[in-house]
Amino acid sequence: AENAIRLWAEDMARGIDCIGDFLDFVWQAVDFAIRERFADPQKMGIGGLSRGGFIAAHAAARDERFKFLLGFAPLTRLPLLKEFASMQEHPLIKSLDVANFASSLARRYSRFYIGNRDTRVGTRALFDCAMALVDAAHHQKIRTPQVECIITPSIGKDGHGTSPEVFQ
């Protein structure tokens, strides 16, 4: 996992939007799954763990066919990662904060799980991101935003783990 994040950082330092490039492949896969009737475009959800949650949030923000978003200890802000420490103000990296897409995610049913002291991706960062979704929903006149942020005891290295009970 850390190697993949390091590769992301190296690409982005060179100005390569590896996230956007990867999302292009996601769309091809989703379109294929719908075309082949493996997926119902009216009932699609997307989710992920850590950096997979980051990708899932970006995919959901860009494609309204994803009605549900699920994140397990999801990454929401790249600058929090040690691999991006030297690029805090890099425009591409800042533009990828999940909270930037709050208005696009406001109509999704979103549920996030995170440890109460996740120092890898940041418990506070996820909470702030979830609140950005709630605020965006409020501005869109959604009376009851379907955004849940469930904070559980931290486990694992840097508190960045998800217990089997949460997955169940």
C-alpha positions in Angstrom: 0.0 0.0 0.0 2.7 2.5 0.9 4.6 1.7 -2.3 1.4 2.5 -4.3 1.0 5.8 -2.5 4.7 6.6 -3.1 4.2 6.0 -6.8 1.2 8.3 -6.8 3.3 11.0 -5.2 6.1 10.5 -7.7 3.7 10.8 -10.6 2.0 13.8 -9.3 5.3 15.6 -8.5 5.9 15.2 -12.3 2.4 16.7 -13.0 0.8 13.4 -14.0 -2.8 13.0 -12.8 -2.6 9.3 -12.2 -6.0 9.5 -10.3 -7.7 10.9 -13.4 -6.0 8.3 -15.6 -7.1 5.5 -13.3 -10.7 6.8 -13.2 -10.8 6.6 -17.0 -10.3 2.8 -16.6 -13.0 2.7 -13.9 -15.5 4.2 -16.4 -14.6 1.7 -19.0 -15.1 -1.2 -16.5 -18.4 0.3 -15.3 -19.7 0.8 -18.8 -18.8 -2.7 -19.7 -20.5 -4.1 -16.6 -23.7 -2.2 -17.4 -23.6 -3.1 -21.1 -23.1 -6.8 -20.3 -25.9 -6.6 -17.6 -23.6 -7.5 -14.7 -24.7 -4.3 -13.0 -27.9 -2.4 -12.8 -27.2 1.3 -13.3 -30.1 2.2 -11.0 -28.7 0.3 -8.0 -24.9 0.8 -8.2 -22.7 1.5 -5.2 -18.9 1.9 -4.9 -16.6 1.5 -1.9 -13.1 1.0 -0.9 -10.6 0.7 1.9 -8.0 3.5 2.5 -6.8 4.7 -1.0 -9.6 2.6 -2.5 -12.1 4.7 -0.5 -10.4 7.8 -2.0 -10.8 6.4 -5.6 -14.4 5.4 -4.8 -15.3 8.9 -3.6 -13.8 10.4 -6.8 -15.7 7.9 -8.9 -19.0 8.6 -7.1 -18.5 12.3 -7.4 -18.0 12.1 -11.2 -20.7 9.5 -12.0 -24.3 9.9 -10.7 -25.0 6.2 -11.4 -23.2 5.5 -8.1 -26.0 6.0 -5.6 -24.1 4.6 -2.7 -20.6 5.3 -1.4 -18.9 3.2 1.3 -15.5 4.0 2.8 -13.4 2.0 5.3 -10.7 4.3 6.8 -10.9 6.3 3.5 -8.2 8.7 2.5 -9.7 12.1 1.9 -6.7 14.4 1.8 -3.4 13.5 0.1 -1.3 16.2 1.9 -1.8 14.3 5.2 0.2 11.4 3.9 4.0 11.4 4.6 4.6 10.6 0.9 3.0 14.0 0.0 4.6 16.0 2.9 6.8 18.0 0.5 3.9 18.8 -1.8 1.4 20.4 0.6 0.7 23.3 -1.8 0.8 21.5 -5.1 -2.3 22.5 -7.1 -3.1 19.0 -8.4 -2.8 17.5 -5.0 -4.9 20.1 -3.3 -7.5 19.8 -6.1 -8.0 16.1 -5.3 -9.3 16.6 -1.7 -12.6 14.7 -1.5 -14.2 17.6 0.2 -13.8 19.6 -3.0 -16.5 17.3 -4.5 -19.0 17.7 -1.7 -21.7 19.2 -3.9 -21.4 16.3 -6.3 -21.5 13.8 -3.5 -24.4 15.4 -1.5 -27.1 13.2 -3.0 -25.3 9.9 -2.4 -26.0 7.6 0.4 -22.6 7.7 2.1 -21.2 5.7 5.0 -17.7 5.9 6.3 -15.9 3.9 9.0 -12.7 5.1 10.7 -10.7 4.5 13.8 -10.8 7.2 16.5 -7.1 7.9 16.1 -6.2 7.1 12.6 -3.0 9.0 12.1 -2.4 7.6 8.6 -5.4 9.2 6.8 -6.7 11.3 9.6 -9.8 10.7 11.6 -10.4 14.5 11.7 -9.9 14.8 8.0 -12.7 12.2 7.3 -15.0 13.9 9.8 -14.4 17.3 8.2 -15.1 15.7 4.8 -18.3 14.1 5.9 -19.4 17.4 7.4 -18.6 19.1 4.0 -21.0 16.6 2.4 -23.7 17.4 5.0 -23.2 21.1 4.4 -23.4 20.8 0.7 -26.6 18.7 1.0 -28.0 21.5 3.2 -27.2 24.1 0.6 -29.0 21.9 -2.0 -32.1 21.9 0.2 -31.7 18.2 1.1 -33.5 18.0 4.5 -32.0 14.8 5.7 -28.5 14.2 4.2 -27.7 10.5 4.1 -24.2 10.8 5.3 -22.9 8.6 8.1 -19.5 8.7 9.8 -18.9 5.9 12.2 -15.9 6.2 14.5 -14.7 3.1 16.1 -11.7 2.2 18.3 -8.4 2.4 16.3 -6.5 -0.7 15.5 -3.4 -1.5 13.5 -0.4 0.5 12.5 -1.0 4.2 12.9 -4.6 3.3 14.0 -5.3 2.7 10.3 -7.0 -0.6 10.4 -10.5 -1.9 10.1 -11.8 -4.6 12.4 -13.5 -7.7 11.0 -16.6 -6.7 12.9 -16.9 -3.5 10.9 -16.6 -5.4 7.6 -19.4 -7.8 8.7 
